[in-house]
Amino acid sequence: KDRTQYEARRCLHRMAAHFPTLQDITIAKRQAWLRTERRNVRTVQKDMCFLSSYYRFLKETYRLPQGANADNPFRDVKLPKSLKPLGETGRRPLELLEIKHLLASCDDPEVKRFIRTAAYTGLRIKEIGALTRKESVVHKDGYQCLRVTDDAKTRASSSRLIPLPFSVDMLELPDEPVYEVPVGKRFGRMKQRLGYGESTVFHSIRKTFATCCEQLGIPEGTAADILGHEKNTLSYGLYSGGTSLAQRFDAMTAIYNLLNQRLS
C-alpha cells in the first residue's frame, strides 16, 4: 500500500543517514543508533522489520559487498529501555476552544476539512482520507451514514456506520480519496507555528471526541461503536451484535449540538 511504501522508504533513508556504506552496518553501530532514538517502541520495531527484510533481500540477491556482515543485524533486535513506551502517553485531547482556534487560524482548506471531520465524527486521519462522496455515504434504516473503509485500523473500525445528524455537505467530501500523510504534515507545521507542543497531534482531536462522549454521559459501548474501538468484555466484545443506528444517532446528535455551541 502507498502508506507502507512511504514508511519503508523513510526508514531506508534513516538507515542511510546512520550507515554510509553496507560495510558500516554492524550490531555495535546499530545499537549506537538505537540509543539515539526518541520514538516509541512500536515505531522502532516496525523500522527494524523493514530493515531486516531489506537486508535479507540484499543477501539473497547477492548485493552485499565483500566484507559486509553476513548475519542480519536487524533481526531479533533487543531494543533499549530508553525508548518511549507503547500507548498514547504524552498525547492529550484538545480543548474545544483549541479546536476552534485551529479552525479559525487554518488557511489550508484541506487541512481545515480534516480537522472539522475529525471533530464531528471522531474518525482517524487515515479514515478521513479514505472518505469519498460516492463510496462513503450510505442510507440505512432512514439514517444518512458515513461508512468507514473496510480496511481500517482494526476489525472493530472497518466498515462501521456512523449516522449523521447533519448534512453530509458540511464535511465537503471529495470525489477521490486523499492520501493523508501530507495533510498530517501540514497540520503539524500549522500547529507548531501556532505554538502547540509535541503533546498535540492530529489524533488529539479524536481524543477530544472520546472525551466529549464521556462528559455527555454516552454509554461506552455506543462510543466504542462510533469510534471503532474493540470491546473487551465477554458480553459486549464476544456476544453482542453492537449498538443500533438509533443509539449511535442519538449520541452523534448530542455531540453535534455541543460542538455547534462551542465551535461556532
N, C-alpha and C positions, 0 to 999 in steps of 0.2 A: 504494500500500500504506500501511497505517497508519503504519509507521515513517517512510516517505518524507514523508508529510503532516506528521508531527510535526516532523521535521527542518526542513522548509520553513517551517513556522510559527515555529519558534525562530529561524531565520535572518532572517525578516522582522522579528521583534521586535528582534533585534540591530541591524538596519539602522535601524529607527525610533528606537532609542536614540541613534544617531550622527547621523541626519539628521531633524530635527524636521519639515521640510516637503520636498516633492519638489523645490522650487527649490534646496534645500541640497545636492542630490546632484550634486557636481561631481567631476572627476577629481582635483583637488587635495585635496579633503576625503576622497575615497575612499582616496587614498594615505596621508593622515594617519591614517585609521582603521587601515589595514593595518599601519602602523608600530607600532601598539599591540597587535597580535595576538601571542599566545603559543602558539597551537595549531599542529599540524603542517600541512605544505604541502597534503596531500591533503584535509584537513578544510576548509581555507580555499578551496581550489579548488572544492570541492563547493558552498560558500556562494556563490561568485561565479557558478556555473552557475545556482543557484536565482534569484539576484538578476537575472542577465541575462535569464532567461526572464520574470521578473515585470515587469521594466522594459519588455521588448518587448510584453508583454500590455497594460501601461498605455498604451503608444504606439499600438498597433493598435486599441484601444477608445476612443481619444481622451480618456483620463483624465488625461493630462499637462497641468497648468495652463500658461497662457501664461507664458513666461519660463523654463520648465524646460529642462534640457539636452536637445536633440533627439537627440544621439548617445548610444548606450547606454554609460554609463560603467563597466559591469560586464563588457563583452565584451573579450576579448584583454587581460586584465589581467596586467601584469608584477608578480609577487609579490616582496616584499622578501626579501633573503637572510637576514634575522634570524629567519625562521620555522623551526620545528623540521623537521629532515629527515624523509623517509619512513622507514617501518620501525618496529621495535619498540624504538627507542632509549629508554632510561630505564625501561622496564618490566622487572621482574625476576621470576623464578619465586619462589614462596613456598616456604619450608622446610615439611616435613611437620608439624613442631611448630607452625608458624604456622597451618596449616590446622586442626590440632587445636584451637588456641586460638580461632580464629574460630568453629568449630562449637560449642565449649563456651560461648562468650560470646554467641552469637546467640539472641535471644528472638523472632525472626520466623520462623515455621515455613516460609514460602515461600522466604525467602532461604536458610534452612538447607538446604532441599531442593535448591535450585540449587547451593549450594556442594558438597554431597555428590555430586550427579550429575556436576558438573564434575570433581571429584577422582577419581571411579571410572571415568569414561568419556572424559575429555578433550574433551567437547563444548563448543562456543562457547555463549555465553549465549543467543543467538537460537535456536540449535538446541535447547537445553534448553526454551525457552519453547514451541517447536512440538510437543514430545512430548506424546502422549496415550495413555492406557491402551489404547484401542480401535484406534487407527490406527498406533501406533509399535512395537508388539510383534508380531514375526512369528517363525515357526518354519521353519527350513530345514536340511535335512541333519542333523536331530537336535539342532540348536542353537537355543536361545531367543535372539533377537537384537533389538536396537534398530534400527529403520530410521529413518535421518535424513531429514528432509523433502526433497522433490525440488527445492526452490528455495533450497537452502543457498547459502553464500557463493561457492563455486567449483564447477566441474564435478566435481572430484575429491571434493568434500564431499557433493554431492547424492545422495540415495538410497543411501548406503553402509550396509552392515550391520555392526553391532558385536555379536559374540556375547558373551553374559553368563555368567560363571562363578558367578553368584549369582542369587538370586530377584529378579525384576523388582520385587517388592513393596517391596524395600529402597529403591527410588527414589521410591516414593509418587507415581506418575504421576497427573495429574488427568484428568478426563473431557473437558475442553476445553483448547485452547491458552491459554497465559498470555502476555500482552504483556510482553516482557522489560524494557522501558525503566524502568518504575517499580521493578522488582526491582533493577536495576542501581543506581538512585539510592539505594535503601535500603541496599544493600550498601556504597555509597560513604560514606554517612553513618555507618554502623556501623564500618567500618574506620578512618575518620578519628577517631571517638570513642575507638577502642582504641589510637590512636597510630601507625597505619600511614601512611606518607607517600605522595607522589604516584607513586612507583615501583611501588606496589602497587595493582593494579586487578583486576577480576574475571578478566580474561584471564590474569592471573598464575597462576591455578590450572591453566589449560590448559598453560602453560609448565612447571608442576611435573610434569604428566602426561608431557610430552615428555621432561623431564629424567629421570624415573623409567625411561622406556623405554630411554634411552641407558645409564643406570647399570646396568640389569638385563641389558644386552647384547642387547636385542631388535633384530633387523635393521631397518635404516632403512626398507626397503620395507614391512615389516609395520607399523611405527609410522605410516608415511605413510598406509596404507590405513585404519587406525583413526582417525587424526586428520583425514583428509580433505585431505591435502596433495598438491599436484602433484608428480610425479616428473620430474626434469629430465634424466635420462639417456635416450639414444636407446633402449637395450634395454628399460628398465623403463617409461619415460614413453610411448613410442610403440608398442612391440610387445607388452608384457606385458599379460595379462588380469587381473593383480592376484593378491594372495596368497589362499590358501584360507581358508575359515572355520576350519578346524582350526588353521592357523598363527596366525590372529588370536585364537582361543580360548586357545591356549597362552600368548600374550603377555598377554592380559587376565587370565588366571589368576595369572601371576607378579606383575602389578601389584596385583591384588586381595589376594594373600597379603601383599605388602609393606605395603599401606595398612592392612589389618586389624591387622598387627603394630604399626604406628606410630601409628595414629589411635585405637585402642581404649584 
